[in-house]
Structures are given as C-alpha cells and as structure tokens.
Amino acid sequence: MKILVLNGSPSGENSITLYTMKYIELFFPKHEYEMLHVGQRIRSIEKDFTEAGRMLTEADLIVFCYPVYTFLVPSQLHRFVELIKEKGIDLAGKCAVQITTSKHFYDVTAHRFIEDNCADLGLRYLGGLSADMEDLNTKAGQKQAREFFRFVIWQMKGMPLKKDAAADRRVVVISDMK
C-alpha cells in the first residue's frame, strides 16, 4: 500500500508529530511511504503543484500529520487543502487519517476541520490519533500509536476500492427560528 504523509508542521523533519509517524513506520515496514512537507514547502507547492498532485493521486492512504495550534491546523496545511480543491485533484474513494500532537486544547476542532474537508474531497475518513506531545516517551503512548495504525490497516483491508454511496451524504438543518 502507498501511504502519503502530509507533514503540515512548519518544523519539517523536526516535528514532534512527524516523529509519531516515523515511529509507526518502524512497525509497518511492508508499506511504501512518501513524505510531503507541506508546512515547510507551501510557497513552492503553490507555484508548482505537479509533484504534490502526482503524490496525492498515487496514494492509497493519505495521512494528515500536524501539530494543533490553538484550535486549528497550521495555516500552511489549511492552504494545501485549498490548493487540492482549486486544482481539482480527484481523491474520491481514497482513504485518509490524521495524526496530531497537542496539549489537548480544543484539538477536536482541528480534527473536525480535516474530517469535513476529507468529506468534501470524497476521501474515506478512517479516524484520527490525537496524541499528547509527550506520548512517544511513554509505553502507553507508543502502544496507542501502533494500535491506531493497526486498526487503520485492518479497516482498509475490508474496504472495496470504489467509492461507496455513503460518501455522498446530505446534511439537514432543522430550526424553529422565524
């Protein structure tokens, strides 16, 4: 399976969140991993989206990997999601997850942002791992990272490759306001 890691951290290779993904890679070596440092390279990606587009279309699983900054994803990752939509990249039916690090201060809003954008892009959202910044230093945190990814792999094995009808969902808002 081809896994594309979208590193949204401006810290690039020094990202604590990316260390969690690299730790996961050690336990799942049978897969092919590609890394795109959108947090550091957003300006060059804006100028030429060709390589990013290729990486996205070839991936079976897209991992949004980023630190949570006061409720939200880093602005560079936000811009990258906008570029995917602007360029019209077809990701329908592909799978996506997210791995974040934070001190758990409203990280749910950042997770929801990615989840909602995955729905917009036709991606099958399989969940997320919200890790504390210190989790990789503990046995419990390490186990949580491994088990999260083991569950992701298990989910993907049972999925058909084509887009399912459940991805085309509608939202109904009911209000008693006049």
C-alpha positions as CSV (number, residue, x, y, z in Angstrom):
1,M,0.0,0.0,0.0
2,K,1.2,3.5,-0.8
3,I,1.0,5.9,2.1
4,L,1.4,9.6,1.6
5,V,2.2,11.6,4.8
6,L,1.3,15.3,4.5
7,N,3.5,16.9,7.2
8,G,1.8,20.1,8.0
9,S,4.3,21.2,10.6
10,P,6.5,24.3,9.7
11,S,9.2,22.4,11.7
12,G,9.6,19.9,8.9
13,E,11.7,16.9,9.8
14,N,11.9,18.2,13.4
15,S,8.2,17.9,14.0
16,I,7.1,16.0,17.1
17,T,4.1,14.9,15.3
18,L,6.2,13.5,12.4
19,Y,8.2,11.5,15.0
20,T,5.0,9.7,15.8
21,M,4.5,8.8,12.1
22,K,8.1,7.7,11.8
23,Y,7.6,5.5,14.9
24,I,4.6,3.9,13.2
25,E,6.6,3.3,10.0
26,L,9.0,1.2,12.0
27,F,6.2,-1.2,12.9
28,F,4.6,-1.3,9.5
29,P,7.6,-1.7,7.1
30,K,5.7,-3.6,4.3
31,H,4.1,-0.4,3.1
32,E,5.6,2.3,0.8
33,Y,5.8,5.7,2.5
34,E,6.1,9.1,0.8
35,M,6.5,12.3,2.6
36,L,5.4,15.8,1.5
37,H,6.5,18.6,3.9
38,V,3.6,21.0,3.1
39,G,4.3,23.0,6.2
40,Q,7.8,24.0,5.1
41,R,7.2,23.9,1.3
42,I,3.8,25.6,0.8
43,R,5.2,28.5,-1.2
44,S,7.0,26.3,-3.7
45,I,3.9,23.9,-3.8
46,E,1.7,26.9,-4.7
47,K,4.0,27.7,-7.6
48,D,4.1,24.2,-8.9
49,F,1.5,21.7,-7.7
50,T,2.6,18.9,-10.2
51,E,4.6,16.7,-7.8
52,A,2.1,17.1,-5.0
53,G,-0.8,16.2,-7.4
54,R,1.1,13.1,-8.5
55,M,1.8,12.0,-4.9
56,L,-1.9,12.5,-4.0
57,T,-3.3,10.6,-6.9
58,E,-0.9,7.7,-6.5
59,A,-1.5,7.3,-2.7
60,D,-3.8,4.7,-1.3
61,L,-3.8,6.3,2.2
62,I,-3.3,10.0,2.9
63,V,-2.1,10.8,6.4
64,F,-2.6,14.4,7.6
65,C,0.2,14.8,10.1
66,Y,0.3,18.1,12.0
67,P,0.5,19.9,15.4
68,V,-2.6,21.6,16.6
69,Y,-2.2,25.3,17.0
70,T,-4.9,26.8,19.3
71,F,-8.0,25.1,17.8
72,L,-6.7,24.7,14.2
73,V,-4.4,23.1,11.7
74,P,-1.3,25.1,10.8
75,S,-2.1,27.7,8.1
76,Q,0.2,26.0,5.6
77,L,-1.8,22.8,5.8
78,H,-5.0,24.8,5.5
79,R,-3.7,26.4,2.3
80,F,-2.6,23.0,1.0
81,V,-6.2,21.7,1.4
82,E,-7.4,24.7,-0.5
83,L,-4.9,24.0,-3.3
84,I,-6.2,20.4,-3.6
85,K,-9.7,21.8,-4.2
86,E,-8.5,24.6,-6.5
87,K,-6.5,22.1,-8.7
88,G,-9.5,19.7,-8.8
89,I,-7.5,16.7,-7.7
90,D,-9.8,13.6,-7.7
91,L,-9.3,11.8,-4.4
92,A,-12.7,10.1,-4.4
93,G,-12.6,6.7,-2.7
94,K,-9.1,7.1,-1.3
95,C,-8.7,6.7,2.4
96,A,-7.4,9.3,4.9
97,V,-6.5,9.6,8.6
98,Q,-4.9,12.2,10.7
99,I,-2.3,12.1,13.4
100,T,-1.9,15.2,15.6
101,T,0.0,16.3,18.6
102,S,-1.2,18.9,21.1
103,K,-1.8,19.6,24.7
104,H,-5.5,18.6,24.0
105,F,-6.8,22.1,24.0
106,Y,-9.7,22.0,21.5
107,D,-7.9,19.7,19.2
108,V,-11.3,18.3,18.3
109,T,-11.9,21.4,16.2
110,A,-8.8,20.8,14.1
111,H,-9.8,17.2,13.7
112,R,-13.2,18.2,12.6
113,F,-11.8,20.6,10.0
114,I,-9.8,17.7,8.4
115,E,-12.7,15.3,8.6
116,D,-15.0,17.8,6.9
117,N,-12.5,18.5,4.2
118,C,-12.0,14.8,3.6
119,A,-15.7,14.5,3.0
120,D,-15.6,17.5,0.6
121,L,-12.8,15.7,-1.3
122,G,-14.5,12.4,-1.4
123,L,-12.0,10.8,0.9
124,R,-13.0,7.9,3.2
125,Y,-12.1,9.3,6.6
126,L,-11.0,6.4,8.9
127,G,-10.3,8.4,12.1
128,G,-7.5,10.2,13.9
129,L,-5.0,9.9,16.6
130,S,-4.8,12.8,18.9
131,A,-1.6,12.4,20.8
132,D,-0.1,14.4,23.6
133,M,3.3,16.0,22.8
134,E,4.9,13.7,25.3
135,D,3.2,10.4,24.3
136,L,6.0,8.9,22.4
137,N,8.1,9.0,25.6
138,T,5.7,6.6,27.3
139,K,4.9,2.9,26.7
140,A,1.2,3.7,26.7
141,G,1.6,6.4,24.1
142,Q,3.8,4.1,21.9
143,K,1.2,1.3,22.1
144,Q,-1.6,3.7,21.3
145,A,0.2,4.9,18.1
146,R,0.8,1.3,17.0
147,E,-2.7,0.1,17.7
148,F,-4.2,3.1,15.9
149,F,-2.4,2.3,12.8
150,R,-3.0,-1.4,13.1
151,F,-6.7,-0.5,13.2
152,V,-6.4,1.7,10.1
153,I,-4.7,-1.1,8.1
154,W,-7.5,-3.5,9.3
155,Q,-10.2,-1.1,8.2
156,M,-8.6,-0.7,4.7
157,K,-8.4,-4.4,4.2
158,G,-12.2,-4.7,4.4
159,M,-13.0,-1.8,2.1
160,P,-13.9,-2.0,-1.6
161,L,-11.7,0.1,-3.8
162,K,-14.6,2.0,-5.4
163,K,-16.4,5.0,-3.9
164,D,-19.4,4.0,-1.9
165,A,-22.8,5.7,-1.7
166,A,-22.3,6.6,2.0
167,A,-19.7,9.1,1.0
168,D,-22.5,11.1,-0.7
169,R,-24.2,12.3,2.4
170,R,-26.5,15.1,3.0
171,V,-27.0,17.4,6.0
172,V,-30.4,18.6,7.0
173,V,-30.7,21.6,9.4
174,I,-34.0,22.0,11.2
175,S,-34.7,25.2,13.1
176,D,-37.7,26.7,14.9
177,M,-36.5,30.2,14.2
178,K,-38.8,32.6,12.2
